[in-house]
Amino acid sequence: MTTPMRRQYLDLKRQHPDAILFFRLGDFYETFDADAEVVARVCGITLTSRPVGKDTRVPLAGVPYHSAEGYIARLLQAGYRVAVAEQSPDDDEGSLMQRQVVRVVTPGTITEEGMLSPQSNNYLAALVREGGHLGLAYADISTGEFCVEELPSGDEPALRDALARVQPAECVLLQDDSPSWAVIQSMSIPATRRESWCISHEHAVELIFSHFGATTLVPFALEDRPAATRAVGLCLLYLAETQPAASRTLAALRMVTRTEHLQLDATAQRTLELTETARSGVAGGSLLKVLDQTATPMGARLLRRRLLQPLARAEEIERRLDGVDCFFGQDTARSRVREILRQVPDLERLGARLSQGSVTPRSALSIAAACRRVTSLIRVLATADLSLKGEADEAARALDDCADVAEAIEAAVAPDAPATLNSPGIIRPGYSAELDRIVERATGARRLLAELEERERQRTGLKALRVGHNNVFGYYLEVPRAQAARVPPDYVRKQTLVSAERYFTEELKTLEADVYGAQERRLALERELWDDLARRLAAHAARLLATSRALAVLDVLTTLAEVARVYGYCRPEVNNSDRIEIREGRHPVVERSLTFHRRSFVPNDTELSNSEEAILILTGPNMAGKSTYLRQVALIVLMAQAGSFVPAAEARIGLVDRIFTRIGAQDELAAGQSTFMVEMIEVASILRQATPRSLVILDEVGRGTSTYDGMAIARAVVEHLHNSPGLGCRTLFATHYHELTDLEQYLPRVRNYNVAVAEESDRVVFLHRIVRGGADRSYGIHVARLAGVPMPVLERAAEVLGVLEAQTQQPTAPPLLTPSARQLGLFSSAADSLVRELAQLPVEAMTPIEALNHLDILRKQARATTSQAGQKRR
């Protein structure tokens, strides 16, 4: 036989079998059974037990309700969902406290400030396949952003790229969508699956109409898009199940098309180190870390989104660049604007919580303070010597100081309001006459208690007597035990302590009732007044959100202007040509690192065009800067199309639709893929998806296999990029295969460049300068010496290298020839040397005896070569 509380718990658990159930018991959230074991393990708390019936105990683990947020965050990070069951008193006195699940917290539905990163969005993504398309909807209920796009149904790489760009905290998808499930699992994104019947097209349309108050799909560009429509419906359905109030934040839906953004796949994001380093996965050393000097959390989130989703339309890019340009040369005005922005809290998330009805008194005061800062900002923008244009002008016009909202908050909320709604002092004195009378009554009761204490001391002669209070026993008269025999007969003992006795009198009971009654009435009335205020403020949430987004834009524009001014960036020209021209370009991240160590960065020029210099083959030694140069060109293009000034003296960027990168070596052992297999998969993806508008960055293609195999693959890739009809994309190709420099003779749009090196006796100096022409050495042994390779190894390597360099090797064949492939060995070119010597013999000028003697010499050399080759094989 189980207890009523246990049955109540089991009923709620059956409703949420896939979630950890936090069951409110007094000041704790308790978990039971297997949930308790998980919580104890993940959160590092003690696992105990609790009786739930006769001779029955179950595992128990509890956390204090006031600190539950941190424990829930740990569980979410470990991949669990948490259902929170709160208690509410029943109307019948003495009956079982009623409980119900008020929310289900999942990684994609978090609204608590302490569990969210201020610098990044927290998206819930929904996926649905239908009609040859894959609908992808994603929403951030903490900011109100809601977007949807459609992808080709069978294009899993496109889905992977989209998810890498959005970076959702959680995905929800249908049970029968195995391809999407495989992609999500491979990317380690927390996911929930729903039965396919849960969201039909008709149900999705109904949910959309109900949520947005619409009667047609036309405003959302969802007509004739069943996959996108169902994805939006699935997102709304999931939010209704988990965070019903939170979905009110989603007031608009935006259709995202693939042509409006420069596409970056997951590989490009990782190898270009846009938001974190490829090796350690930390923000330091990334492009975002260099550029993110934003003053507000919403500005930081917007900058991150813009770096991951650069634009692909010149007009929109120019609008952004115009906005940066407004502040670039206005140091004083820019400084004043940024100083005001630093005083603005996260108005975007505050506005979202306001619409959800979860704002607290202190949050409301933060909203009022933000509105006052907006008023100051509007004044500065109007009076400063600024000629606002482009995006800056649009953002300034969108600012609304919401003065009426600030006035309503300041009139109602006490300046020192408590953090929660469970404590008195929320409402400002003077706001409600009735509340003021109740507070006065409570204050008067406390004064009477103080008078009672003094009067009882006089009456009893007990100078140590005092009036005390605790939450368990209420008010009492406390007397030291040594003086207990002297208390009057009307004192009634209430509690005995080691060193004192506690009593009450009828007068004290009456005063206690007055105090408690006044406090209860005060709390009830303050809560009523607060709820009324919160409802009125919620009607203005859309205005606050619109202003917060305008503030974010101004924050990003002034930040990029500040960075450009301090670091010496220039405004790029972005056009619809096929040319990329960069003069004195620099790598933004490497440059900052060198500056920190008081070293200077060596700038380099770049010229690329589909019609003239489509493919640059870059050779040179390791450590000389080839990879840095490749990345810097890609980053300058990306920054320009994101709307940022760029690290260069001049830059003209012909629009790029995609940036592809094949840089670095890594394996995917869990997927059964070697380093070379991963390399070839990435190369295949580039060759199949690149367009004439793409920018392709290739570094050391073919190095993961044997020399001739790798050289053959690298050459074939270059030829395909050059010759394939409709391709001819702009390509930077770094390689150690110096033989590939011969391609410039055969392919008219190939150019050779190398990284200059200066040799001083046995010392090599890397100049980091990109110059015309091909290199013929890689200086690998020199780099090995710098890395600390033992001297005997270096000396032996030098010996072997000398033998290899002494052997003359054939140049690569013209494009249409297919020479037989042979593995390079220490004696592989000896036969070729004999053939060449024979071909060069002036037989017509030789006497018969001279010819016979020379033939005998050649025969001996051939026998020696054959013998050496046999020994080598053995």
N, C-alpha and C positions, 0 to 999 in steps of 0.2 A: 504494500500500500504506500503510494508516494504522497508527498505533501502537496497542498494546493499550489504553493509557489513553484514546486517542481513541475507540476502539470502545466502551469502557465508558461514556464520556460520552454518546455518541450513543444507546446503549441506554436510558439514564436519561431523556434528552431526549425520546425517542419516547414514553415513558410519561407525560410531563408536557409536552405540546407548547404548552399555553396558559400556562405559567409561566416566569419567569426562573429558570434552574437555577444555584444556587450550588453549585459542585463543589469539595469540600474537597481542597486540595493542600498538605499541611504546615500552615503557619501562615496560609494564605490561603484564601479562597473565590474560585475563579476562575470567570469567565464567558467564553463563547466565541461566535463567529459573530455573529448578529444580537443575541443577548442582550448581548454585550459592548458593542455599539454603543449599545444602550439604556442600560445601566448607566453608560457613560462620559458620555453626554449628560445623564441625569437626576441623577446623583450628582456630576458635575463632576470626574471622575478621568481620568487619561491613558489613551488607547486605544493599546495596543501590539499585538504579534502573537506567535505561538508556532508553531514547526514541529510538524506532526502526521504527517509522512510525508516521503518523499523529494520534495524540491522543492515542498513544500506548507506554506504558513503560513496561519493563520486569525486573525481579530481576537481580542484578549484584553484583558480588564479584570478586575483583582482587587482585593479589599478584605481587610484583616487580619481574621482570625476574631474577635479580641477586641473589635473595634469594628463588627462587621457589623450590629448592631442598628440603628444610626443610618442606614446605607445602605438597609436593608430598609424602614425607616419612610419614607424618601423615595420609594422605588419604590411602596409602597402608596399614598401620597398622590397619586402620579401615575397611579394606576389599575391597577397591575400586581400579579400574584401572584408569589410567590417559593417555589420548591421547594428545600429545603436537603438536600444530599447529604453525609452524614458518612462518614468513612473508618474502617475497622476492620481490624486486622491479620489476615492469613490464617494458618491453622495451618501451612502449608508455608512454611518460611523461604526468603526470596528470591522468592516469588511476588508477583504484582501485588496491591497494596493494594486490598482490596474496599471498595466504597462502595454506600450505599443511601440513598434519600430517606427521611428520618425524619419530616418534616413539610412541609406546604404552608402557607405563611403567606399569608393573605388578610385584607382589611380587617376582616372580621367574625369572624375566628378568632385574633386576637392575644391572647397571654397575657403577653408580656414587659412588665414594669413600666414600663420606659422608653419604651415605645411607646403606652401607654394614658394617657388623661386621667384624673386622680384624681377630677375633679368630675362626670364623666358616664359613663353606661353605654356599653358597646360591643356593640351587638346584631347578631346575624346573623338576618335575616328570611327565611322561606320562604313561598312563595305557591303555592296550588293551587286551580283552579276545578273544581267538580263539583256536579251536582245543584242548580243554581240558586244556589249559594253560593260564596264565595271564602274559603278557609281562610288565615289569617295566623298563623304561628307565629314567635316570636322568642325568642332565647336569648342570654344573656351568659355565656360560658364562664369569664370572669374573676371572676364573682361567684356563678354557679350559678342565676341567675334564668331561668325557662323558662315562657313564657305562650303561649296560643293563643286566637284569637277567630275568629268567622265574620262575614262581611259579605255583603250582597246581591251576587250575581255581576255584575249589570250596572251597579252604582253606582260608577263610577270616581271621582267626587268623594269618596265615603266612603273609598275606598282611599287617595286622596291625603291625606285628613285623618288617617287612621290612621297612615300612614307619617310624616306631619309630627309626630304625637304621639310615636311610638316613636323616630323619628330613627335608623334602622338604619345601621350602617357599611357593610353589604353585604346584597344580596338574592340569593336563589337561587330560580329559578322554572322552569317547564316550557316547552319550546320552542314549543308551540302556543298559549301564553297571550299573544297579541299585545296585548290591552288593558292588561294589567298591565305588559308591557314598555314600552308607550308612556308610561304614568304614571311608571315608574321612570326612564326616560330623560329625561323632562321635569324630573324633580327631581334629576338628576345623581347618582344613587345607584349606586355600583359594583355590577354584577350579573353573575351567571353563569347560563347556561341549560342545562338538562338535557333529554334526550329524555323524552317523556311516558311511555314504557314503563318507565322506571327505577324508578318508585314507584307500583305498583298499590295498591289498598286493602288487599289481603291482605298484601302486602309491608310496608306501613306498620304494620299491626296486629302483624305478626311482630316488627318492629323495636321497637315500643313495649313489647310483652310482654318481649322479651329485655332491653331497657335497664332497665326498672323492675321486672323480676321479677314481672310481673302476669299474670293469666289472664283478665281482663275489662277492658273500657274504661269501666265504670261509675264507678270512682273518679276518672277524669279528665274526666267529663261529655262523653265523645266518642261515646257510643252514638248512632246515627242522625245522626251528623255526619261524613259521608264526606270533605267538603272539609277540615275541620279535622284529621281523622285523617291524611289524606295529607300535609297541610302539616307536621304534627309528624314524620311519617316521613321526609319530604324533608329536614327540618332535621337529624335524626339521621343520615341517610345521608350528607349533605354533610360533617358533622363526622367521621364514620368515615373519609371519604376524606382529609380534611385534617389533623385533630387528633384521632386516635383516643383518646389518653389524656385529652384535655381534656373529652370528653363525660361522664366520670365525675363531674364537678362537678354535672351536672344531675340532682339527686336527686328533684325534685318538678316537677309540671306543673300550672299554674293556668289554668282557663278564665276568660276575661275577657268579661263581657257588656256591651253598650253602655249598658244602663240603670243601671249602677253608677257611671258617671262623668259629670260635666258635659262635654259634647262641645265641643271647640274645633277649628275647622277651621284650615287652614294660614294663611288670611288673618287670622283673629283672633289667632293666635299672633304673627304678624308685626306687625300694626298695634298690638296692645297691648304689644308689646316685652317679652315675658315673660322670655326668656333672652338676647336680644341686641337692639340697636337696629335699627330698620327701615332706616335710611339707611346706616350704616357696618358693620353686622353684628358689632359688638363687644359684650362683656358689660357694659361700663360704660354706665350709663344705662338698664339694664333692671331689671325688678322683681326678678329673681333676684339681681342685684348688691346691691340694697338689703337683701334679707332674708338672704342667705347669709353668716352669721357663724358657720357651723358649725365644730366643732373637729376633725372627722375626715373623711377622704375618703368613707367610706360614708354619713355624715350628709349631706354635700354632694350625693351622688348621689340620696339619698332625697328631699331637699328639691326638687331639680330635677324628679324624677318627679311629686311631688305637685302642683307648680305646673302641669305640663303635663297632669295627669290629676286634676283636682279631683273630689270625690265628689258624688253626686247623691242620697244617702240621709241624711235628717236624723239618724237614730240614730248612724250611723257618724261623721258630722261632729261630733256632740256628744261622742263618745268622744275624738276628737282635741282638741277645745276643752277638755274636762275635763283632759286631759293637760297642755296648755299652762298652764291655770289653776293647776295644782298648783305650778308653779315661778314664776308671775307675781309673787306677793307675797313670795316667799322669796328675797331677794337673797343672803343669806349661803350658804344651802344650794345655790342655783343656781350661785353662783360656785365653790363647792367641787366640784360635779359637773362643771362645764365645765373646771376646771383639770385634773381627772383625765382627762377625755376628750381634752384636748389632748396627753396623753402616750401615747395609744393609737395605734399604727400602723394601716395599712389591713388590719385583721384579716379582713375579708371576702375580699379578694383573696389574702391569705396562706393562708387556709383553703382557697380554691379551688386554689391551686398545690400545697398539701399533698395534696389528693385526687388531683391529676394526677401526683404523683410528681416534681414539678419544683422542690421547695423546696430552698433552699441552706442551709448552716450558719448564715449570718448571718440569713437569714429565719426559721430555727427559733428563734434567740435573740430575734428580734422577737416571735414568737408567745408565747414564754415571758414576755417583758416585758409583753405585752398582757394575758396571763392574770393577772399580778400586779396590774396596774392595775384589772382587773375585780374582784378581791378587795377592793381599796380602795374601789371604787365601791359594791359591795354593802354594805360597812360604813357608808359615808356615808349611803346611802339608808335604811338601817335605823336609824341613830342620829339623823339630822337631824330637825328638827321639820317633817316633811312628811306631809301626808295624801294619799297617792297614790291616784289614781282614774283611771278611764277608761284611755286608752292608756298612760299612765305606769305605772299599776299592772301592766298586762299585760306591759310591757317589763321592769319590775323583776323580776317573777316568772320571766321567761324567761332571766335572766342566769345563766350557768354559768361559774364562774371557771376550770374545767378545771385545777384544781390539780395533778391527776395528770399532765396533759400537760406543764405547766410543770416539774414535778419531774423528769420523764423527760428533758426537753431539757437542763435545767441540770446533771443528773448526767452526761450523756454529751458535751455539746458544750463545747469550750474557750471561755472568755469572749472570747478574741482570735482566734477561728476565722477562717480566710481566707475570701475572698468566693466562691471556687470550690472544686470537689472535686478539682482537679488539684494542689493544694499540701498539704504536710503540716501538721499542727497542728489538724486538725478535732476530734479526740477529746480530752476533758479527761483529764489525768493521773490515774491511780487508777481509771479506768473499766474498763480491761482490763489484767490482769497481764501477759498475753502482749505486748500493745502496749508496755507500760512497759519490758519487757525488751529489746524491739527498739530502742526509743528510747535506752535506756541504752547499748546496743551501738553505736549510731550516734554517740552523744555520746562514748563511750570512744574510738572510732576517730578522731574529730576531735581528742581530747586527745593521742592517739598521734601524729597528724600534727604537732601543735605541738611535741611532744617531739622528733620526727624533725628538724624544722627546726633546733631549737637544737643538737641533737647533731651534725648535718652542719656547722653553722657552726663548732663546736669542732673537728671532725675535719679540715675543709679549711682553716680559717683565713679563710674568705671571709665577712666580716661582713655583706656586702650580699646574701648568699644568702637566698632566701625560698621557701616552698612556696605555689604559686598554683593556680588552678583556672579553667577555662572549660568551656562546654557542648560544645565541639567536641573539645578535646584532653584533657579530664579534668584530673587532678592532675599537677603538674610541679614541678621544682626550677629556679628562674630565677636566672641569674648574669649580671651585667653583661658585655658582650663584651670589655671591657678586661681582665677577669679570667678569661676562658674558658680560657686556657692552663694555669691552675692547678687545674682540676677533676681529681678522681681518675679512674683508668682505668675504674672500674666505672660511671661515669656514661655513659648512652646518650643521644645527642642526639635530641631530639623535635621541636624547632621552632627556627628561626633568625629573630630579629627585627632591626630596624635597630640597636637599642642593647643587645640582650640575647640570650642563648642559653638554651634550655629543655631540661631533661634529665629522665630518669627512672631509677630503680634498681629492683631486684627487690623490695626492702623496700617502696618506695613503691607498686609495682603491687599488692602484697598488701594494703596498707592501703586502696588505692583500691577494690579488690574488696569489702573488708569494708564500706566506707562505702556504695558503690552498692548492695550487696546489702541492707544494713540499710534504706536509703531505699526501695528497691523493695518490700521486705517491709512496711515501715511504711505506705507508700501503699496497698498492696493490702489490708492488714488494716484500716486506717482506712476505706477505701471499703466493705469488707464490714460493718464495724460500723455505719457510717452508713446503708447500705442497709437493714439490719435495723431500725434506729431509725426510718427514714423509713416503712417498711412498717407498723410499730406505730403511729406517729403518724397515718398516713392513716386508720386506723380511727376516729379521733376528729374527722375533718374536719367531719362533719355537726354535731357539738356546737359547734365553733368558728364555723361559718357561722351557726347559730341565735343564738349569743351576739352575733356581729357585727351581726346585723340588729336585735337588741334594743338594742345600743349606738347604732345609727343612729337608731332611733326616739327614744331619750332625747336624743340630740344635737339632732335637729330640734325636739323639744318645748322643750328649754332654750334653743335659739337663738331660736325664735319668742317665747318668754317674755322673753328679753333684749331683743330688738328692740322688742317691745310696751312694755316698761317704759321703755326709753330714749327711744323716739320718741313715747310717749303714745298708744298704740293702745288700743282697747277690745275687750272680748269681744262678738262679734256674737250675736244670737239668730237661729238658723236654724230655720225651721218650714215647714210644708206649705201655707201660705197663698199668695195670689197677690199679696201686697203687698211692696214694697221701700221701706223707710223708713230714711233715713240723715240723721242730724243732725250738722251741721258736719263733713261728709266732706272728705277731703283726698287729693290725688294722691300716693301714697307716693314716687314717684321725683322728681317736680318739687319736692315739699317738701324732700327731702334736698338737691337742687341749690340751692334758694333759701337753705336754712340754711347751706350751705357759703359762700355769698356774703353771709351775715349779713342776709338778707331774710326776711320772714315770708310764709307762704302764707295766702291768704284762703279760709277754709272755706265750704262751701255745703251746703244741705239738698237732699234729694231725696225725692219721694213718687211712687211708681208703683203702679198696681194695674190688673188687667184690667177691673174693673168700674167704676172711677171715673176715674182719671187714667191711661189706658192709653198715650197718646201725648203726649209733651211736645215741642212745637215751639220750638226755641231759636234766637232771632235775636240779632243784635248784630254789632259790628265785628270785623274781623280783629284778631288779636293780643290780643283781650280775654279769651280763655280758654275759648272754646266747646269746642274739641277736647279740651282738658285736662279739662274737666268731664265730657264724654262718657266719656273713657277712665277717669277716676277712679271713676265709678259701676261700670263693668264690672270694674275691678280690685278694688274693694271686694267685689263679689259673688264674684269668683273666689277671692280670698284667704279669704273666709269659708268657702266650700265646700271649700277645700283644707285647712281646719282651722287657720287663722291668725287671730289678732286683727287688727283692721282700723283704718286711720287715720280715726277719727271719734269724736265724743263718744258717740253711740249708733248702733246699726245693727240693724235687724230685716230679715232676708232671707227672703223666700218662695222656696223652692227653684227654681232655674233648671236646665233640662235642656240648653240650648245657649246659647252667646253668639255672636251674629253681629255682624260689624263691616264697615262700608263706610266707610273713612276713608282720605283721602290719594289721590294720583293717581300711577299708574305704568302703563307700557305693557309689552306682551310682544311685542316686535318679532320675536323668533325664531319665535313662533307666529303671526305675522301679525295681531296684535291691537293696536288703538290703545288709547290711554288710556281713551277713552269706551267702547270695546268691553269692556275689562276691567271697568270700572265696572258696565256693564249685566249682564255675566256674574255678577258678585258679587251684584248686586241680585236677579237672577233666582233665584240659588241660595237667597237668604234667603227670598224670597216663596214658593218651592216647598217649603222644608224647615222653616220656622219653625213652632212649635207654640204653644199658649197658655202653655206654661211657659217659652218662650224669652225672652231679653233681646236686643233688636235695637238696634244703635248705627249710625245713619246720619248721615253728615257730607257736606253739599253734594252731594246726589244731583241729577244733571241739569246740573251746571255745565260738563260737557265738550262741550255742544252749544249750539245757538242759544238765545237767551233764552226764546222762547215754547215751543220744543220741550222745553227743560230744565224750565221751569216746569210744563208739562203733565205730564211724566213724574213730577216730584216730587209734584205734587198727586195723581196717580193712585195712586202708591205709598202715600201716606198714607191715601187712601180705602180702598185694598185692605186694608191692615193693620188699619184700623178696622172695616170692614164685612164682610170675608170670614167666612163662617160657620165656627165652630170655630177661628178665629185669635185676633184681639184681643190679640196678645202685647204685652208691655211694651216700649215703644219710645222712644228718645231721638233726635230728628230735628233736627239743626242745619242751618240754611240761611241764605242771603243773599236768598232770594226772600221779601221782606217781605209780598208779596201772599198768601202761604200762611197768614198769621195770621188771615185771614178764616175759615179752616176751623173755628175754635173756635165760630163762630156756627151751623155746620151739623152738626158732628159732636160728639155729647155727651161723648165721652171724650177729646177733644183739649183740651189746655191750652197757652196761650202763656206762654213765659218769655223773658227777654232778659238780656244781660250789661250791667250798669249802666255808664254813662259820665258823667263830669263835664266840662263845657266851661267853660274859663276864657279869655275873649277868643278868641284864635285857637289856644289850646292845648287839647288833649284829654287827659284823664286816664282811663285804664282802671281801673275799680274792682274788676274780677274778681268781682263779686258777681252771683249769679243771682237775678233778681227777677221777679215776676209781670208779665205783659203782653208785648206784642210791640214790637220796635224798628222804627223807620222810616228809619234811616240805617245805613250800613256804615263810614263814615269811611275809605274806601279811600285817598283822597288823603293823609290824615294818615299812614297806614301807609307809603305810598309815600315820603313825606318822611323818615320814620324809616329807611327802607331806603337812602336816599341817592340817590333819583331826581333828575336835574338840575332846577333851578328852572324853566327855560322849559317843560319838560314838565308840571310840576305846575301852573303858571299856566294853560297851555292846557287841562289837564284840568279845572281849576276853572271855566273859561269854559263848556266843553261841558256840565259837570254842571249849571251854572246854567240853561242852556237846557232841559235835560231835566227838571229839577225844576220849571221854570215851566209845563211842560205837564201838564195834569191827566190822570191815567191811570185807566181804569176799574178798579174792584175786581174781584177774581176772581169768577166766577159761582158760583151754588149748585151742589152736587154733581151734580144731575141735568141741568143745562144744559151745552151744548157750544158755547161761543162759537167763532166762526171764528178760526183762528190767523193772526196777522199778525206779520211780523218787525218788531221795534221799531226805529224810525229817528228821526232828529232832528226830522222834521216829521210824525210818524205820528199825533199826537193833535189836529192842527188841525181836521180835519173833525169830529171828535167834539165839539170845543169849539163849533163853529158849530151843530151839531145841538142841543146842550144850550141854547145861547143862544136858538135858535128856539123850543125847547120851553117856555122860560120867559117868552116875550113875552106881556104882558097884552093880547092882541088885542081882547078885549071892551071894554077901557077906552080904546082908542086911536081917534082920528079916522081917516078914510080916508087923509088926507094924511100923518098921522104913520106909519101902517102902511106906505104906499108908500115914504116916506123911509127907514124902518128896513130895509125889504126891499132897497132899493138898496145900503145899507151892507153888509148881509150878502152880497149878490151880489159886491161888490167884494172883500170878504175871501175869498170862495170862489175867485174868479179868481186872486187873489194866491197863495193856497195851492196851487192847481192848477199855476200857473207855477213856483213853488218846487219842487214835487214833481217836475215834468218836468226841471228843471235838475239836481235831485239824482240822478235816474235816469241822465241823460246823463253 
